[in-house]
Amino acid sequence: MTPTHLLDANALIALTLTDHEHHQRAVSWAAGVDHIALCPVVEGSLIRFLVRLGQSQSTAKALLDVLYTSPRCEFWPDAISYRQVDLEHVVGHRQVTDAYLAA
């Protein structure tokens, strides 16, 4: 069985925005994996980022729909609260969501 990689927000944003400074790196990485997963936290991060750039909410949601047309992309629902996340080793605000995704 091949592993499925849960993308974080930064990876998803770099993968989907062609003018992102790390787009080519993200595309090269994604070409080497068989399956990726997205969850509500990561989906919301992409939508928030696109809306901040001036895209409409419907355009942002449509991009998610396009991603899910790939058989390589699957949805992982959230099933835990932040109360269940080990935040002991989190250093700074930028690691909070990563700790949640890793839990």
Backbone hydrogen bonds, N-H to C=O, Kabsch-Sander energy under -0.5 kcal/mol:
donor,donor_aa,acceptor,acceptor_aa,energy
5,H,35,H,-2.3
6,L,4,T,-0.6
7,L,5,H,-0.7
7,L,37,A,-2.2
12,L,8,D,-2.3
13,I,9,A,-2.7
14,A,10,N,-2.3
15,L,11,A,-2.3
16,T,12,L,-2.0
17,L,13,I,-2.1
18,T,16,T,-0.8
20,H,17,L,-1.8
23,H,20,H,-1.9
26,A,22,H,-2.6
27,V,23,H,-2.8
28,S,24,Q,-2.5
29,W,25,R,-2.2
30,A,26,A,-2.8
31,A,27,V,-2.0
32,G,28,S,-0.6
32,G,29,W,-1.4
33,V,30,A,-1.3
35,H,3,P,-0.7
36,I,72,R,-3.4
37,A,5,H,-2.5
38,L,74,E,-2.3
43,E,39,C,-2.8
44,G,40,P,-2.7
45,S,41,V,-1.7
46,L,42,V,-2.1
47,I,43,E,-2.4
48,R,44,G,-2.9
49,F,45,S,-2.3
50,L,46,L,-2.7
51,V,47,I,-2.6
52,R,48,R,-2.1
53,L,49,F,-1.3
54,G,51,V,-1.5
55,Q,50,L,-2.4
60,A,56,S,-2.2
61,K,57,Q,-2.6
62,A,58,S,-2.1
63,L,59,T,-1.8
64,L,60,A,-1.5
65,D,61,K,-2.1
66,V,62,A,-2.1
67,L,63,L,-2.2
68,Y,64,L,-2.1
69,T,65,D,-0.5
69,T,66,V,-1.2
70,S,67,L,-1.3
73,C,70,S,-1.6
74,E,36,I,-2.1
76,W,38,L,-3.1
84,Q,81,S,-2.0
85,V,82,Y,-1.4
87,L,85,V,-1.0
90,V,87,L,-1.4
92,G,90,V,-0.6
95,Q,92,G,-1.4
96,V,93,H,-1.1
99,A,95,Q,-2.4
100,Y,96,V,-1.8
101,L,97,T,-2.7
102,A,98,D,-1.9
103,A,99,A,-0.9
103,A,100,Y,-0.7
